[in-house]
Protein backbone atom coordinates (compact mmCIF):
# COMPACT_ATOMS: atom_id res chain seq x y z
CA UNK A 1 0.00 0.00 0.00
CA UNK A 2 1.05 3.59 -0.34
CA UNK A 3 2.72 4.67 -3.53
CA UNK A 4 3.64 1.37 -5.13
CA UNK A 5 3.73 2.22 -8.83
CA UNK A 6 1.23 0.40 -11.01
CA UNK A 7 2.65 -1.93 -13.64
CA UNK A 8 2.07 -0.60 -17.16
CA UNK A 9 -1.31 -1.31 -18.65
CA UNK A 10 -3.09 -1.92 -15.34
CA UNK A 11 -5.88 0.44 -14.46
CA UNK A 12 -7.59 -0.05 -11.13
CA UNK A 13 -10.72 1.79 -12.23
CA UNK A 14 -12.07 2.60 -15.67
CA UNK A 15 -13.88 5.73 -16.84
CA UNK A 16 -17.25 4.22 -16.01
CA UNK A 17 -16.18 3.70 -12.40
CA UNK A 18 -15.87 -0.08 -12.81
CA UNK A 19 -13.11 -1.75 -10.87
CA UNK A 20 -10.43 -4.02 -12.29
CA UNK A 21 -12.60 -7.11 -11.74
CA UNK A 22 -15.71 -5.34 -13.07
CA UNK A 23 -17.25 -4.51 -9.70
CA UNK A 24 -18.74 -1.17 -8.71
CA UNK A 25 -17.15 0.64 -5.73
CA UNK A 26 -19.79 -0.54 -3.26
CA UNK A 27 -19.93 -4.11 -4.48
CA UNK A 28 -18.69 -7.15 -2.58
CA UNK A 29 -17.11 -10.14 -4.27
CA UNK A 30 -19.35 -13.18 -4.56
CA UNK A 31 -19.60 -14.79 -1.13
CA UNK A 32 -20.41 -18.39 -0.37
CA UNK A 33 -20.41 -19.98 3.06
CA UNK A 34 -21.10 -23.55 4.02
CA UNK A 35 -21.30 -24.74 7.63
CA UNK A 36 -20.35 -28.19 8.91
CA UNK A 37 -17.98 -29.31 6.19
CA UNK A 38 -15.47 -31.31 8.25
CA UNK A 39 -16.20 -34.53 10.11
CA UNK A 40 -13.59 -34.55 12.86
CA UNK A 41 -13.90 -30.97 14.05
CA UNK A 42 -16.61 -29.99 16.55
CA UNK A 43 -17.64 -27.24 14.19
CA UNK A 44 -16.47 -26.04 10.82
CA UNK A 45 -17.16 -23.74 7.92
CA UNK A 46 -15.92 -23.28 4.39
CA UNK A 47 -15.96 -19.86 2.81
CA UNK A 48 -15.31 -18.48 -0.63
CA UNK A 49 -15.07 -14.75 -1.17
CA UNK A 50 -14.05 -14.00 -4.73
CA UNK A 51 -10.93 -16.08 -5.24
CA UNK A 52 -10.34 -16.57 -1.52
CA UNK A 53 -10.89 -20.08 -0.23
CA UNK A 54 -10.84 -20.42 3.54
CA UNK A 55 -11.60 -23.29 5.89
CA UNK A 56 -12.28 -22.83 9.59
CA UNK A 57 -12.51 -25.54 12.24
CA UNK A 58 -13.36 -25.36 15.93
CA UNK A 59 -12.27 -27.84 18.58
CA UNK A 60 -13.54 -27.54 22.11
CA UNK A 61 -14.27 -26.47 24.68
CA UNK A 62 -11.49 -28.87 25.65
CA UNK A 63 -8.71 -29.06 28.19
CA UNK A 64 -6.44 -26.07 27.86
CA UNK A 65 -2.81 -26.67 26.98
CA UNK A 66 -0.38 -25.43 28.12
CA UNK A 67 -2.01 -25.73 31.54
CA UNK A 68 -0.56 -22.53 32.91
CA UNK A 69 -2.69 -20.73 30.34
CA UNK A 70 -5.87 -22.04 31.95
CA UNK A 71 -8.21 -19.44 33.33
CA UNK A 72 -10.27 -20.69 36.29
CA UNK A 73 -13.00 -18.19 35.48
CA UNK A 74 -13.51 -18.73 31.76
CA UNK A 75 -12.55 -20.38 28.50
CA UNK A 76 -9.73 -19.16 26.33
CA UNK A 77 -10.56 -18.57 22.68
CA UNK A 78 -7.35 -19.34 20.81
CA UNK A 79 -7.28 -18.67 17.11
CA UNK A 80 -4.59 -19.99 14.81
CA UNK A 81 -4.58 -18.37 11.39
CA UNK A 82 -2.44 -20.19 8.86
CA UNK A 83 -1.77 -19.79 5.16
CA UNK A 84 -1.08 -22.88 3.12
CA UNK A 85 2.29 -22.70 1.38
CA UNK A 86 0.54 -22.99 -1.99
CA UNK A 87 -2.12 -20.36 -1.25
CA UNK A 88 -0.10 -17.49 -2.76
CA UNK A 89 1.88 -16.94 -5.98
CA UNK A 90 5.31 -17.16 -4.35
CA UNK A 91 5.39 -20.18 -2.08
CA UNK A 92 4.91 -19.15 1.54
CA UNK A 93 7.27 -20.73 4.00
CA UNK A 94 5.17 -23.08 6.12
CA UNK A 95 4.56 -22.32 9.77
CA UNK A 96 3.63 -19.23 11.75
CA UNK A 97 5.21 -15.94 10.75
CA UNK A 98 4.77 -12.55 12.36
CA UNK A 99 1.88 -11.56 10.13
CA UNK A 100 -0.10 -14.70 10.90
CA UNK A 101 0.61 -14.36 14.62
CA UNK A 102 -0.71 -10.82 14.63
CA UNK A 103 -3.82 -11.84 12.73
CA UNK A 104 -4.35 -14.78 15.09
CA UNK A 105 -4.18 -12.41 18.04
CA UNK A 106 -6.70 -9.88 16.77
CA UNK A 107 -9.12 -12.56 15.57
CA UNK A 108 -8.89 -14.32 18.96
CA UNK A 109 -9.80 -11.05 20.63
CA UNK A 110 -12.68 -10.37 18.25
CA UNK A 111 -14.16 -13.83 18.79
CA UNK A 112 -13.67 -13.76 22.56
CA UNK A 113 -16.07 -10.84 22.64
CA UNK A 114 -18.98 -12.91 21.31
CA UNK A 115 -18.35 -16.27 23.03
CA UNK A 116 -19.86 -16.87 26.49
CA UNK A 117 -16.43 -17.86 27.77
CA UNK A 118 -17.60 -17.88 31.40
CA UNK A 119 -19.64 -21.04 30.72
CA UNK A 120 -16.50 -23.14 30.24
CA UNK A 121 -13.87 -22.32 32.88
CA UNK A 122 -10.37 -23.76 32.47
CA UNK A 123 -10.97 -24.82 28.91
CA UNK A 124 -9.71 -23.77 25.55
CA UNK A 125 -11.80 -23.21 22.45
CA UNK A 126 -9.41 -23.63 19.56
CA UNK A 127 -10.23 -22.02 16.26
CA UNK A 128 -8.14 -23.01 13.26
CA UNK A 129 -8.31 -20.89 10.13
CA UNK A 130 -6.62 -22.35 7.09
CA UNK A 131 -6.26 -20.17 4.01
CA UNK A 132 -6.21 -22.50 1.02
CA UNK A 133 -6.24 -19.88 -1.69
CA UNK A 134 -5.52 -16.23 -0.97
CA UNK A 135 -6.67 -13.21 -2.93
CA UNK A 136 -6.64 -10.29 -0.48
CA UNK A 137 -8.96 -10.00 2.48
CA UNK A 138 -8.12 -13.37 4.03
CA UNK A 139 -8.26 -12.12 7.63
CA UNK A 140 -11.81 -10.89 7.05
CA UNK A 141 -12.74 -14.10 5.26
CA UNK A 142 -11.17 -16.10 8.09
CA UNK A 143 -13.01 -14.21 10.83
CA UNK A 144 -16.34 -14.52 9.00
CA UNK A 145 -15.81 -18.26 8.53
CA UNK A 146 -14.58 -18.76 12.11
CA UNK A 147 -17.70 -17.32 13.68
CA UNK A 148 -19.86 -19.63 11.58
CA UNK A 149 -17.67 -22.56 12.66
CA UNK A 150 -18.06 -21.56 16.32
CA UNK A 151 -21.83 -21.49 15.97
CA UNK A 152 -21.71 -24.81 14.12
CA UNK A 153 -19.79 -26.27 17.08
CA UNK A 154 -22.75 -25.33 19.26
CA UNK A 155 -20.74 -22.89 21.32
CA UNK A 156 -22.98 -20.35 23.08
CA UNK A 157 -22.41 -16.97 21.50
CA UNK A 158 -23.86 -13.50 21.88
CA UNK A 159 -23.87 -13.09 18.13
CA UNK A 160 -21.94 -13.73 14.95
CA UNK A 161 -19.08 -11.52 13.88
CA UNK A 162 -19.12 -10.51 10.24
CA UNK A 163 -16.03 -9.10 8.63
CA UNK A 164 -15.18 -7.16 5.51
CA UNK A 165 -12.72 -4.48 4.39
CA UNK A 166 -13.19 -1.10 2.83
CA UNK A 167 -10.38 0.76 1.13
CA UNK A 168 -9.27 3.46 -1.23
CA UNK A 169 -8.50 2.67 -4.85
CA UNK A 170 -7.89 5.20 -7.62
CA UNK A 171 -8.96 7.97 -5.20
CA UNK A 172 -12.31 6.27 -4.62
CA UNK A 173 -13.57 4.58 -1.48
CA UNK A 174 -14.46 0.98 -2.34
CA UNK A 175 -15.53 -2.22 -0.59
CA UNK A 176 -13.70 -5.51 -0.24
CA UNK A 177 -10.38 -4.99 -2.01
CA UNK A 178 -9.20 -7.61 -4.48
CA UNK A 179 -5.59 -8.61 -4.87
CA UNK A 180 -4.51 -5.95 -7.38
CA UNK A 181 -6.37 -3.33 -5.39
CA UNK A 182 -4.70 -4.48 -2.19
CA UNK A 183 -1.25 -4.41 -3.81
CA UNK A 184 -1.58 -1.13 -5.66
CA UNK A 185 -4.38 0.68 -3.86
CA UNK A 186 -4.08 3.58 -1.45
CA UNK A 187 -5.58 2.25 1.77
CA UNK A 188 -7.18 -0.80 3.36
CA UNK A 189 -9.49 -0.93 6.41
CA UNK A 190 -10.33 -4.46 7.61
CA UNK A 191 -13.34 -4.40 9.93
CA UNK A 192 -14.90 -7.02 12.19
CA UNK A 193 -18.40 -5.96 13.15
CA UNK A 194 -21.51 -7.15 14.96
CA UNK A 195 -24.32 -5.68 12.84
CA UNK A 196 -27.11 -6.19 15.38
CA UNK A 197 -25.38 -4.35 18.22
CA UNK A 198 -23.27 -2.15 15.93
CA UNK A 199 -20.04 -3.02 17.72
CA UNK A 200 -16.56 -2.86 16.21
CA UNK A 201 -14.54 -5.88 17.38
CA UNK A 202 -11.71 -5.85 14.85
CA UNK A 203 -10.27 -2.81 13.15
CA UNK A 204 -7.04 -2.13 11.32
CA UNK A 205 -6.03 0.37 8.73
CA UNK A 206 -3.03 1.04 6.55
CA UNK A 207 -2.35 3.46 3.74
CA UNK A 208 -3.28 7.12 3.48
CA UNK A 209 -6.74 8.49 4.22
CA UNK A 210 -8.29 11.74 5.28
CA UNK A 211 -10.55 11.59 8.32
CA UNK A 212 -13.60 11.99 6.06
CA UNK A 213 -12.51 9.16 3.80
CA UNK A 214 -12.05 6.95 6.83
CA UNK A 215 -15.52 7.81 8.08
CA UNK A 216 -16.98 6.88 4.68
CA UNK A 217 -15.00 3.63 4.53
CA UNK A 218 -16.00 2.60 8.03
CA UNK A 219 -19.64 3.17 7.16
CA UNK A 220 -19.38 1.20 3.91
CA UNK A 221 -17.68 -1.75 5.61
CA UNK A 222 -20.21 -1.76 8.46
CA UNK A 223 -23.10 -1.83 5.96
CA UNK A 224 -21.46 -4.62 4.00
CA UNK A 225 -21.06 -6.64 7.21
CA UNK A 226 -24.87 -6.67 7.47
CA UNK A 227 -25.04 -8.45 4.11
CA UNK A 228 -22.32 -10.88 5.12
CA UNK A 229 -24.14 -11.52 8.39
CA UNK A 230 -27.21 -12.62 6.40
CA UNK A 231 -25.09 -15.06 4.39
CA UNK A 232 -23.63 -16.44 7.64
CA UNK A 233 -27.07 -16.96 9.13
CA UNK A 234 -28.28 -18.55 5.95
CA UNK A 235 -25.36 -21.01 6.00
CA UNK A 236 -26.26 -22.05 9.56
CA UNK A 237 -29.93 -22.31 8.74
CA UNK A 238 -29.17 -24.58 5.79
CA UNK A 239 -27.04 -26.75 8.05
CA UNK A 240 -29.65 -27.25 10.72
CA UNK A 241 -32.99 -27.03 9.00
CA UNK A 242 -33.96 -30.27 7.35
CA UNK A 243 -34.11 -29.51 3.68
CA UNK A 244 -36.65 -30.84 1.20
CA UNK A 245 -34.10 -33.23 -0.24
CA UNK A 246 -33.72 -34.92 3.14
CA UNK A 247 -30.91 -32.69 4.35
CA UNK A 248 -28.10 -34.53 2.59
CA UNK A 249 -26.11 -31.37 2.10
CA UNK A 250 -23.17 -31.02 4.42
CA UNK A 251 -24.43 -33.38 7.09
CA UNK A 252 -21.74 -35.00 9.19
CA UNK B 1 -6.27 -16.39 41.15
CA UNK B 2 -5.06 -13.58 43.42
CA UNK B 3 -4.15 -11.76 40.25
CA UNK B 4 -7.77 -11.94 39.09
CA UNK B 5 -9.08 -10.70 42.42
CA UNK B 6 -6.62 -7.84 42.25
CA UNK B 7 -7.72 -7.08 38.72
CA UNK B 8 -11.35 -6.97 39.81
CA UNK B 9 -10.58 -4.66 42.69
CA UNK B 10 -8.45 -2.49 40.48
CA UNK B 11 -11.11 -2.36 37.79
CA UNK B 12 -13.75 -1.28 40.30
CA UNK B 13 -11.46 1.35 41.74
CA UNK B 14 -10.41 2.78 38.39
CA UNK B 15 -13.99 2.72 37.06
CA UNK B 16 -15.29 4.46 40.17
CA UNK B 17 -12.68 7.19 39.82
CA UNK B 18 -13.41 7.60 36.10
CA UNK B 19 -17.10 8.08 36.72
CA UNK B 20 -16.07 11.10 38.82
CA UNK B 21 -13.89 12.27 35.96
CA UNK B 22 -10.63 11.43 37.70
CA UNK B 23 -7.70 9.35 36.46
CA UNK B 24 -5.28 7.66 38.85
CA UNK B 25 -2.52 10.10 38.05
CA UNK B 26 -4.76 13.17 37.85
CA UNK B 27 -4.60 13.55 34.08
CA UNK B 28 -7.47 14.66 31.88
CA UNK B 29 -8.96 11.82 29.79
CA UNK B 30 -7.47 13.20 26.59
CA UNK B 31 -4.08 14.07 28.04
CA UNK B 32 -0.80 12.29 27.29
CA UNK B 33 1.75 11.72 30.03
CA UNK B 34 4.89 13.90 29.96
CA UNK B 35 7.24 12.90 27.15
CA UNK B 36 11.02 13.18 27.32
CA UNK B 37 13.18 12.25 24.37
CA UNK B 38 16.92 11.69 24.43
CA UNK B 39 18.24 11.33 20.92
CA UNK B 40 21.50 9.59 20.03
CA UNK B 41 21.37 7.70 23.30
CA UNK B 42 23.33 4.72 21.98
CA UNK B 43 26.51 5.56 20.14
CA UNK B 44 26.94 2.14 18.59
CA UNK B 45 23.64 2.55 16.73
CA UNK B 46 23.31 4.61 13.55
CA UNK B 47 20.42 6.40 15.18
CA UNK B 48 18.66 6.01 18.50
CA UNK B 49 16.32 7.56 20.98
CA UNK B 50 15.29 6.82 24.52
CA UNK B 51 11.79 7.91 25.33
CA UNK B 52 10.01 8.26 28.63
CA UNK B 53 6.27 8.41 28.33
CA UNK B 54 5.43 8.88 31.98
CA UNK B 55 7.02 5.85 33.61
CA UNK B 56 7.16 3.85 30.43
CA UNK B 57 10.72 3.78 29.22
CA UNK B 58 11.78 2.51 25.83
CA UNK B 59 14.84 2.68 23.59
CA UNK B 60 14.77 2.39 19.84
CA UNK B 61 18.03 1.78 18.02
CA UNK B 62 18.45 1.98 14.26
CA UNK B 63 21.06 -0.12 12.50
CA UNK B 64 21.79 0.16 8.78
CA UNK B 65 23.19 -2.66 6.70
CA UNK B 66 23.87 -3.16 3.02
CA UNK B 67 21.80 -5.97 1.58
CA UNK B 68 19.57 -7.12 -1.24
CA UNK B 69 16.26 -5.46 -2.08
CA UNK B 70 13.02 -7.40 -2.28
CA UNK B 71 12.24 -8.54 -5.82
CA UNK B 72 9.04 -6.46 -6.00
CA UNK B 73 10.74 -3.25 -4.83
CA UNK B 74 14.14 -3.41 -6.59
CA UNK B 75 14.85 0.31 -6.13
CA UNK B 76 13.82 0.70 -2.51
CA UNK B 77 15.51 0.15 0.80
CA UNK B 78 14.17 -2.42 3.24
CA UNK B 79 12.52 -1.71 6.60
CA UNK B 80 12.57 -4.31 9.36
CA UNK B 81 10.99 -3.63 12.74
CA UNK B 82 11.41 -5.78 15.80
CA UNK B 83 10.33 -5.43 19.43
CA UNK B 84 11.82 -7.14 22.43
CA UNK B 85 9.77 -7.22 25.59
CA UNK B 86 12.52 -8.29 27.94
CA UNK B 87 11.81 -9.52 31.50
CA UNK B 88 13.75 -6.56 32.84
CA UNK B 89 10.86 -4.29 31.90
CA UNK B 90 7.97 -6.11 33.56
CA UNK B 91 7.05 -9.20 35.54
CA UNK B 92 4.62 -9.99 32.73
CA UNK B 93 7.35 -10.31 30.08
CA UNK B 94 9.23 -13.54 29.51
CA UNK B 95 12.50 -14.20 27.76
CA UNK B 96 12.57 -16.20 24.57
CA UNK B 97 11.30 -15.59 21.08
CA UNK B 98 8.87 -12.69 20.69
CA UNK B 99 5.28 -13.55 21.62
CA UNK B 100 2.12 -12.21 20.07
CA UNK B 101 2.20 -9.04 22.17
CA UNK B 102 5.72 -8.12 21.03
CA UNK B 103 4.93 -8.99 17.44
CA UNK B 104 1.83 -6.82 17.49
CA UNK B 105 3.74 -3.82 18.88
CA UNK B 106 6.51 -4.23 16.30
CA UNK B 107 4.04 -4.57 13.46
CA UNK B 108 1.93 -1.59 14.50
CA UNK B 109 5.01 0.64 14.80
CA UNK B 110 6.24 -0.75 11.48
CA UNK B 111 2.89 0.00 9.84
CA UNK B 112 3.03 3.62 11.02
CA UNK B 113 6.54 4.17 9.65
CA UNK B 114 5.90 2.26 6.45
CA UNK B 115 2.43 3.50 5.53
CA UNK B 116 3.18 6.99 6.80
CA UNK B 117 6.15 6.97 4.43
CA UNK B 118 8.44 8.25 7.16
CA UNK B 119 11.55 7.47 5.16
CA UNK B 120 12.09 8.04 1.44
CA UNK B 121 12.98 4.44 0.74
CA UNK B 122 14.06 5.11 -2.85
CA UNK B 123 16.96 7.18 -1.52
CA UNK B 124 18.16 4.06 0.27
CA UNK B 125 18.83 2.32 -3.03
CA UNK B 126 22.51 1.85 -3.84
CA UNK B 127 22.20 -0.14 -7.05
CA UNK B 128 18.75 -1.23 -8.28
CA UNK B 129 18.04 -4.95 -7.90
CA UNK B 130 21.47 -5.51 -6.34
CA UNK B 131 22.18 -3.41 -3.30
CA UNK B 132 20.08 -1.29 -0.98
CA UNK B 133 20.24 -0.13 2.61
CA UNK B 134 18.39 -2.32 5.07
CA UNK B 135 17.04 -0.37 8.00
CA UNK B 136 16.55 -2.24 11.26
CA UNK B 137 14.29 -0.53 13.78
CA UNK B 138 14.75 -2.36 17.07
CA UNK B 139 12.44 -1.54 19.96
CA UNK B 140 13.66 -2.35 23.43
CA UNK B 141 11.33 -1.88 26.37
CA UNK B 142 13.11 -1.02 29.62
CA UNK B 143 10.31 -0.14 31.99
CA UNK B 144 6.70 -0.93 31.29
CA UNK B 145 3.91 1.31 32.51
CA UNK B 146 1.51 0.86 29.63
CA UNK B 147 1.14 2.20 26.10
CA UNK B 148 4.28 0.81 24.55
CA UNK B 149 2.69 1.45 21.16
CA UNK B 150 3.03 5.22 21.38
CA UNK B 151 6.28 5.24 23.36
CA UNK B 152 7.88 2.99 20.73
CA UNK B 153 6.43 5.04 17.87
CA UNK B 154 7.76 8.31 19.32
CA UNK B 155 11.14 6.71 19.95
CA UNK B 156 11.25 5.24 16.46
CA UNK B 157 10.43 8.54 14.73
CA UNK B 158 12.93 10.40 16.92
CA UNK B 159 15.59 7.78 16.27
CA UNK B 160 15.00 7.90 12.50
CA UNK B 161 15.50 11.66 12.58
CA UNK B 162 18.86 11.22 14.31
CA UNK B 163 20.09 8.47 11.99
CA UNK B 164 23.16 8.89 9.81
CA UNK B 165 23.59 6.27 7.10
CA UNK B 166 27.15 4.89 7.51
CA UNK B 167 27.97 4.83 3.80
CA UNK B 168 31.65 5.50 4.29
CA UNK B 169 32.10 2.50 6.56
CA UNK B 170 30.46 0.26 3.97
CA UNK B 171 32.54 1.82 1.18
CA UNK B 172 29.45 3.27 -0.48
CA UNK B 173 30.40 6.95 -0.64
CA UNK B 174 29.88 9.67 1.94
CA UNK B 175 27.74 9.34 5.06
CA UNK B 176 24.36 11.03 4.78
CA UNK B 177 21.45 11.70 7.11
CA UNK B 178 18.55 9.29 6.72
CA UNK B 179 16.03 10.91 4.33
CA UNK B 180 13.09 11.35 6.71
CA UNK B 181 10.12 12.61 4.67
CA UNK B 182 7.20 12.33 7.11
CA UNK B 183 6.68 11.95 10.82
CA UNK B 184 3.76 9.58 11.46
CA UNK B 185 2.73 9.78 15.12
CA UNK B 186 0.47 7.27 16.78
CA UNK B 187 -1.93 7.99 19.60
CA UNK B 188 -3.47 5.13 21.57
CA UNK B 189 -6.69 5.27 23.52
CA UNK B 190 -8.51 2.66 25.59
CA UNK B 191 -12.11 2.18 26.55
CA UNK B 192 -13.00 1.50 30.17
CA UNK B 193 -16.75 1.30 30.68
CA UNK B 194 -18.15 4.23 28.76
CA UNK B 195 -14.95 6.24 29.09
CA UNK B 196 -12.26 6.76 26.48
CA UNK B 197 -8.77 7.51 27.83
CA UNK B 198 -5.73 8.54 25.86
CA UNK B 199 -2.28 7.10 26.66
CA UNK B 200 -3.24 4.44 29.23
CA UNK B 201 -0.99 3.50 32.14
CA UNK B 202 -0.30 -0.16 32.85
CA UNK B 203 -3.15 -0.30 35.35
CA UNK B 204 -5.58 1.41 33.00
CA UNK B 205 -4.53 -0.80 30.14
CA UNK B 206 -4.90 -3.96 32.20
CA UNK B 207 -8.53 -3.20 33.02
CA UNK B 208 -9.46 -1.75 29.61
CA UNK B 209 -11.93 -3.57 27.39
CA UNK B 210 -10.63 -2.30 24.07
CA UNK B 211 -7.76 -0.32 22.66
CA UNK B 212 -7.34 1.67 19.47
CA UNK B 213 -4.07 3.00 18.05
CA UNK B 214 -4.29 5.56 15.26
CA UNK B 215 -1.25 6.96 13.43
CA UNK B 216 -1.52 10.25 11.56
CA UNK B 217 0.79 12.37 9.42
CA UNK B 218 1.59 16.11 9.40
CA UNK B 219 -1.36 16.78 7.08
CA UNK B 220 -3.78 15.15 9.50
CA UNK B 221 -4.29 12.11 7.27
CA UNK B 222 -4.51 8.64 8.77
CA UNK B 223 -1.83 6.13 7.84
CA UNK B 224 -2.24 3.20 10.24
CA UNK B 225 -4.69 1.85 12.73
CA UNK B 226 -5.00 -1.13 15.02
CA UNK B 227 -7.73 -2.16 17.40
CA UNK B 228 -6.86 -4.51 20.24
CA UNK B 229 -8.53 -6.05 23.24
CA UNK B 230 -11.48 -8.34 23.69
CA UNK B 231 -14.08 -5.60 24.01
CA UNK B 232 -15.81 -3.65 21.31
CA UNK B 233 -15.99 -0.03 20.22
CA UNK B 234 -18.86 1.81 18.60
CA UNK B 235 -18.27 3.61 15.30
CA UNK B 236 -18.71 6.91 17.16
CA UNK B 237 -15.98 5.96 19.64
CA UNK B 238 -13.68 5.02 16.77
CA UNK B 239 -14.28 8.35 15.06
CA UNK B 240 -13.74 10.25 18.30
CA UNK B 241 -10.41 8.52 18.85
CA UNK B 242 -9.45 9.34 15.26
CA UNK B 243 -10.12 13.03 15.95
CA UNK B 244 -8.19 12.93 19.23
CA UNK B 245 -5.26 11.26 17.50
CA UNK B 246 -5.07 13.96 14.87
CA UNK B 247 -4.96 16.83 17.36
CA UNK B 248 -2.80 15.13 19.99
CA UNK B 249 -0.53 13.65 17.32
CA UNK B 250 0.30 17.14 16.08
CA UNK B 251 1.30 18.21 19.62
CA UNK B 252 3.48 15.12 20.08
CA UNK B 253 5.10 15.56 16.67
CA UNK B 254 6.37 18.98 17.65
CA UNK B 255 8.39 17.30 20.42
CA UNK B 256 10.19 14.71 18.30
Boltz contact constraints between the chains, C-beta under 6 A:
constraints:
  - contact:
      token1: [A, 2]
      token2: [B, 115]
      max_distance: 6.0
  - contact:
      token1: [A, 98]
      token2: [B, 103]
      max_distance: 6.0
  - contact:
      token1: [A, 101]
      token2: [B, 100]
      max_distance: 6.0
  - contact:
      token1: [A, 101]
      token2: [B, 103]
      max_distance: 6.0
  - contact:
      token1: [A, 102]
      token2: [B, 103]
      max_distance: 6.0
  - contact:
      token1: [A, 102]
      token2: [B, 104]
      max_distance: 6.0
  - contact:
      token1: [A, 102]
      token2: [B, 107]
      max_distance: 6.0
  - contact:
      token1: [A, 105]
      token2: [B, 100]
      max_distance: 6.0
  - contact:
      token1: [A, 105]
      token2: [B, 104]
      max_distance: 6.0
  - contact:
      token1: [A, 109]
      token2: [B, 229]
      max_distance: 6.0
  - contact:
      token1: [A, 109]
      token2: [B, 230]
      max_distance: 6.0
  - contact:
      token1: [A, 112]
      token2: [B, 230]
      max_distance: 6.0
  - contact:
      token1: [A, 113]
      token2: [B, 230]
      max_distance: 6.0
  - contact:
      token1: [A, 113]
      token2: [B, 232]
      max_distance: 6.0
  - contact:
      token1: [A, 199]
      token2: [B, 232]
      max_distance: 6.0
  - contact:
      token1: [A, 200]
      token2: [B, 232]
      max_distance: 6.0
  - contact:
      token1: [A, 200]
      token2: [B, 233]
      max_distance: 6.0
  - contact:
      token1: [A, 200]
      token2: [B, 238]
      max_distance: 6.0
  - contact:
      token1: [A, 201]
      token2: [B, 232]
      max_distance: 6.0
  - contact:
      token1: [A, 203]
      token2: [B, 227]
      max_distance: 6.0
  - contact:
      token1: [A, 204]
      token2: [B, 225]
      max_distance: 6.0
  - contact:
      token1: [A, 204]
      token2: [B, 226]
      max_distance: 6.0
  - contact:
      token1: [A, 205]
      token2: [B, 225]
      max_distance: 6.0
  - contact:
      token1: [A, 206]
      token2: [B, 111]
      max_distance: 6.0
  - contact:
      token1: [A, 206]
      token2: [B, 115]
      max_distance: 6.0
  - contact:
      token1: [A, 206]
      token2: [B, 224]
      max_distance: 6.0
  - contact:
      token1: [A, 207]
      token2: [B, 115]
      max_distance: 6.0
  - contact:
      token1: [A, 208]
      token2: [B, 221]
      max_distance: 6.0
  - contact:
      token1: [A, 208]
      token2: [B, 223]
      max_distance: 6.0
  - contact:
      token1: [A, 209]
      token2: [B, 222]
      max_distance: 6.0
  - contact:
      token1: [A, 210]
      token2: [B, 221]
      max_distance: 6.0
  - contact:
      token1: [A, 211]
      token2: [B, 242]
      max_distance: 6.0
  - contact:
      token1: [A, 214]
      token2: [B, 222]
      max_distance: 6.0
  - contact:
      token1: [A, 218]
      token2: [B, 235]
      max_distance: 6.0
